[in-house]
Amino acid sequence: MTSGEKKTILIVEDETINLNILISILRDEYTLILEKSGAKAILRAEQQLPDLILLDIMLPDLDGYSIITALKNNDITKEIPVIFISALKDVKDEEKGLMLGAVDYIVKPYNASIIKARVRTHMKLVTQRKLLEKIAMLDGLTEIPNRRSFTERFAHEWDRSVRSGKALSLIVADVDYFKQYNDYYGHGMGDVALKSIASVFVNSLQRTADFAARIGGEEFAVLLPGTSSEGGFEVAEKIRKGIEVLHIVHENLPERGILTVSLGGVTLWPGTSGCHFSMFEMADQELYEAKKNGKNLTRWMKTAL
């Protein structure tokens, strides 16, 4: 989400008067999703992933306590903060709501200043949490996804391929003679080179489903869901040639003269047997063969589990 986009609030309130009050208070600052049914609200939350939910407790089909329980038990919606909005003023009701995972509890009748202030406070926390989550999943140097991000995405794409029966292609890559480059030019220049190389990996991908990550010092990986061996090999070669085009001079290697990359790839149609770890080992073995056979090569394995 960019700074220019409005954050989204799902308001779950069945009384039209109260709903209109909330709309008038919040519509200028936020994009609002409105629901009067608890069951429909759960579906909308899963489908649209609002930044915040304002949830009434007394609803015609499900009570707010049941709704927040369902949201918190769902991996997709469990991180969405929920503020209860209720006419129930007893401390025990507020305590129950907070114990079930609500971040705040606002009592009716609504006070516009309090609503705005509390919503803004929790929206700031949402922004901070999402920023920290993003940072945790990015490589600090190259600003592309890191190994943790790759590990999670790999497991997800493997499971999705098992369900769909579609091919999954994986590329594992390593910059050739990078230690010698660092030793000769220094780590500062090495960092600059890695940033340029990382940009080639990212810019060589054309589909939103494709995914590139830095998984080690000079190691990179690419996931290509629904991609054949021919298509995977083509992407790997595009990356390899793109890094050659950078023409990062490596004077310590006169026989080559520039930084290059070796790549190993594999295409699988995942079944119930095997696992994504064995797929990584296959691609890594192809990378080893590329290194052993002269470097600046792409090697590809086509098989199935």
N, C-alpha and C positions, 0 to 999 in steps of 0.2 A: 504494500500500500504506500503510495507516495504522499507527501505532506499535503498535497492539494486535494486529496480525496477525503470525503466525509466518512467517519467511522459509522458503523451500523449498529442499531439497537433493535432487538426484537422485544416488542411490548405485548405481554400476554394479559389481557384485561377484558372482561366480558361486559362491563357496564359502560354504555356509550358515553355518558357524561364524564366519567373519570378518564376514559380513553381520549376524549376530545381535549381534556385539560392537559394530559401528558403530551399530546400532539402539539398543542399550542406552545408548550414550554420548551420542547426539544427539537422541533422540526427545522429551525434555522441552523442548528449546529450539526445535526446528525441525519443520516438516512434511516428512516423508520420502517420496520416490518411489523405489521399488526396481525394479531391472532386473538380470537375469543375462545377458541377450543384448546384444551390442554393437549389432547392427542395430536391435533394438527400442529400445535406449537413444537412438539418434540420432533416431528418430521421436518418442519421449516428450519429448526435449529441445525439439524443434521445436513440438510440440503444447502443452506445459505451461510452457515457458520458466522453468525453475527459476532461483533466484538463484545457485546454486553447484552444481557437479558434482564428486563424488568418483568417480574412474575407475580401476579396476584395469587393469593392462597385459595380464595373461595371462587371456584369455577364450576360450570354446570356439569362437566363430565369427570374430570380428574382434579384432585386438590393439588395445590402448589407443591406440597411435600412429596407427593408421588411423582410429580413432574421433575423436580430437581433430582430425585433419586434416580430416575431413568436417565437423565442427562449425565449425571456423574458416573453411572455404570456403563456408559457408552464411550469407547475410546475416542470416537470422533468429536464428541461434544463435551467431554469431561473438563477441559481446560477453559471453557467459556464462563466468565464470571457471571453470577446471578445475584441480583438485588431483589429481595422480596418487597412488594408494595401491598400493604394489607390494612384492613380496618381492625384486625385483631391486635389489641393493645396490651394484652397480658404479657408479662416478661417471659413466661414459659413458652408462649408461641414464638417470640423472637429468639429465645434460646434454641428451640427446636430447629428453626430455620437455619440458624448459624451452625449448629451441630451437623446439619445435613450438607453443609458446604456453601451456603450463601455467603457473599462477601459483605453484605449490608442488609439492613431491614428498615424500610421507611413506612411510617404509619400514616394512614389517611386521616383527615383530608390533606390533600397535597399542598405543600408550600413551595412555590416556584423557586425561590432562592435556594432552599435546601435541596430540592431535586437537582437543580443545575450544579450546585457545588459538589454534591456526592457523586453524580455521574461523571463530572470532569475529573474528580480525584481518581476514580476507578479507570477511566479512559487513559489517564496518564500512566497508571500501573500497567495497563494492557500494552501500551506503546513500549514501555521499558522492558516488559517481559518478552515481547516479540523481537525487540532489538537484541536482547541477550541470547535468545534462542537462535537468531540468525547468525550472530557472531560465533556462537558455539559450533555451528555447522559449517563455517567457512574457514579456509586456510588463511592464516594471518598475513602471509607474504603475498600470495597470488590473488587472494580474494575470490577464488573459486571454491566449490565444495571440498571439504576435507575428508580424511579417512573415515571418521565417524559418520559423516553424511553418506559417504559411499556405501558403508556397511549396511546402513538402514535401507538405503534405496535398493541395493543389490538383493537383500532378502525380500523386499516388497515385489520387485520385478520378477524374481524367481517364482514366488507364490502366484503372481498374476499369470505367468506363462503356464504354470501347472494347470490352472483353472481354464485358461483359454485354449491351450494346446498350440499356441503360436511359438515361433522360434524366438530365442533370446541370444543375442551376440554380445561378446565381451572382448574388449581390447585392454591389454596390460602393456605399458610402455615404460622405457627407461632411457634417459639421456646418456648418450655414449661419451665415455671418457670425461664425465663431469667432475670427478675428483681431481683429475689433472688440471682441468680448467680452473677450479677453485684454487688449487695450489699455485697456479701460475699467475692468475689475475687478481686473486683475493676474493673473499666471500661477498664483498659489496657488489662486485661485477657479476659474481655468480647469482646473486639475488636478482639483479636486473635481467640476466639471461633467463632465469626461471619464470619471471613475470611475462616476458615476451613469448616464451614457449607455451605457457599456460593459456595465453590469449589465442594461440593457434588451435589448441584443443577445443576451446569453447566455440571459436568462430567457424570451426570445421563442421559443426553440428547444425542441421537445418530444422529438425523437428523438436517440438517442445518436450516430447517424451525422452529424447536422447539426453544423456547425462555424462558429464566429464568431471573428474575430481583429481586432486593431488593427494596421493595416498602415502607418500613418503618423501624423503629428501629430494630426489630427482625422478621419482616414480609417479606415473599417472595411470588412470584407468578410465575407460569409457564403457557405458552401458547403452546398448542399442536394442530396445524392445521391438519385437515383431520384425526383425531384420535378418535376411538370409546371409549365408556365408559370403556370397558375392557382394552383397551390399555392405557387409561389415568390412570386408577386405578393401572395398573402394574407399570407405571412410578412413580406414587406417592409412592407406596410401596418400590420401588427401592431407592427413596430418603430417605424415613423414615428409612429403614434398613441401608442405607449407613451412615446416621448420628449416628445411634447406634454403628456402627463399629468404628467410630472415638473414641469412649469411652472417651469423655470429662468428666472427673470426676466432680461431683457436690456433694460435701460432706455435703452441707447444706440440702440435701434431702436424708436421709438414706434409705427411702423406694424405691428410684429409683436409686440413685447413679451416674447417668450420664445424660448429656444433651440429650433431645429428641425433636422431633418436631411433631406437630399435623397438619393434612392436610385435607382440604375440597375440593371436586372437583365436577364439573358438565360438562355434555356433551350436546350440543345443535346442532340442525340443523337450523341455523338462517333463519328466513323468513323476510318478510317486516314489520311484527309487532314486537314489543318488541325492546330492544336495549341492547348493551353490558353492560350498567350499571346494568340492572336487572340480567344479567348473573353473574356479579361479586357478587351481593348481594346473589344469590343462593349459590355460592361456599363459600362465607363468612359464610352463615348460616350453611352449612355443617361443616365448621371449628369450629364454635361455638358448634355444637353437639359433635364433636370429643373431644373438650376441656371438655365439660360437662360430657362426658362418660368415663373419665379416662385418657385422653391425650395419647400421643404416638400412635395415631390411624389415620387411613385414612377413611373418610366418603365420599360417592359418590352419587350424584343425577343424574338420567337420565331422561331427559324430552325434550320437543321441544317447540319452539315459532312459 
